[in-house]
């Protein structure tokens, strides 16, 4: 269980960094990483409680991180 949650955090951090680097989001590096890690944690615990998932923990981390970036509304911020 502990290696799975550590891998989830690492994968989510990489997804957050890559989304900023590629221009998919413009939240800022730290903010995108925090959003991705939060979404991955949420989905990890949903998987533990209810058994809902996409198969492997790595795929769950990737899908939940991207989903969290899409769901969090940042377009309302002032530029």
KABELHU-V47308 format. One record per residue. N is the residue number from 1. RES is the residue in three letters. SS is DSSP state (H for helix, E for strand, C for the rest). Layout:
n->N res->RES ss->SS
n->N res->RES ss->SS
This chain:
n->1 res->UNK ss->C
n->2 res->UNK ss->H
n->3 res->UNK ss->H
n->4 res->UNK ss->H
n->5 res->UNK ss->H
n->6 res->UNK ss->H
n->7 res->UNK ss->H
n->8 res->UNK ss->H
n->9 res->UNK ss->H
n->10 res->UNK ss->H
n->11 res->UNK ss->H
n->12 res->UNK ss->H
n->13 res->UNK ss->H
n->14 res->UNK ss->H
n->15 res->UNK ss->H
n->16 res->UNK ss->H
n->17 res->UNK ss->H
n->18 res->UNK ss->H
n->19 res->UNK ss->H
n->20 res->UNK ss->H
n->21 res->UNK ss->H
n->22 res->UNK ss->H
n->23 res->UNK ss->C
n->24 res->UNK ss->C
n->25 res->UNK ss->C
n->26 res->UNK ss->C
n->27 res->UNK ss->C
n->28 res->UNK ss->C
n->29 res->UNK ss->H
n->30 res->UNK ss->H
n->31 res->UNK ss->H
n->32 res->UNK ss->H
n->33 res->UNK ss->H
n->34 res->UNK ss->H
n->35 res->UNK ss->H
n->36 res->UNK ss->H
n->37 res->UNK ss->H
n->38 res->UNK ss->H
n->39 res->UNK ss->H
n->40 res->UNK ss->H
n->41 res->UNK ss->H
n->42 res->UNK ss->H
n->43 res->UNK ss->H
n->44 res->UNK ss->H
n->45 res->UNK ss->H
n->46 res->UNK ss->H
n->47 res->UNK ss->H
n->48 res->UNK ss->H
n->49 res->UNK ss->H
n->50 res->UNK ss->H
n->51 res->UNK ss->C
n->52 res->UNK ss->C
n->53 res->UNK ss->C
n->54 res->UNK ss->C
n->55 res->UNK ss->C
n->56 res->UNK ss->C
n->57 res->UNK ss->H
n->58 res->UNK ss->H
n->59 res->UNK ss->H
n->60 res->UNK ss->H
n->61 res->UNK ss->H
n->62 res->UNK ss->H
n->63 res->UNK ss->H
n->64 res->UNK ss->H
n->65 res->UNK ss->H
n->66 res->UNK ss->H
n->67 res->UNK ss->H
n->68 res->UNK ss->H
n->69 res->UNK ss->H
n->70 res->UNK ss->H
n->71 res->UNK ss->H
n->72 res->UNK ss->C
n->73 res->UNK ss->C
n->74 res->UNK ss->C
n->75 res->UNK ss->C
n->76 res->UNK ss->C
n->77 res->UNK ss->C
n->78 res->UNK ss->C
n->79 res->UNK ss->C
